[in-house]
């Protein structure tokens, strides 16, 4: 498996307590910075395709703004049925840029 780190933009595009939607390869990704830590999760809700980056964050979970489905940022687990429904991606900062790792 080829592991690729994809530059998705400058670090300042995602300030603490905010989220942005980015593209990494073929993936739409919701990128969050919470208490200084970056999280990257599939940006399209598994329920009906809502924009995860526009969701509210509380206690390490994001709530989709369309129908209220909640996912853990660290695991992609949906909080009601406890199944992993959202893919999560490794994310890092390097020289003032944000990079997301996707498997090709």
Secondary structure, 3 states (H helix, E strand, C coil): CCEEEEEEEEHHHCCCCEEEEEEECCEEEEEEEECCEEEEEECECCCCCCEHHHCEEECCEEECCCCCCEEECCCCEECCCCCECCCEECEEEECCEEEEEEEC
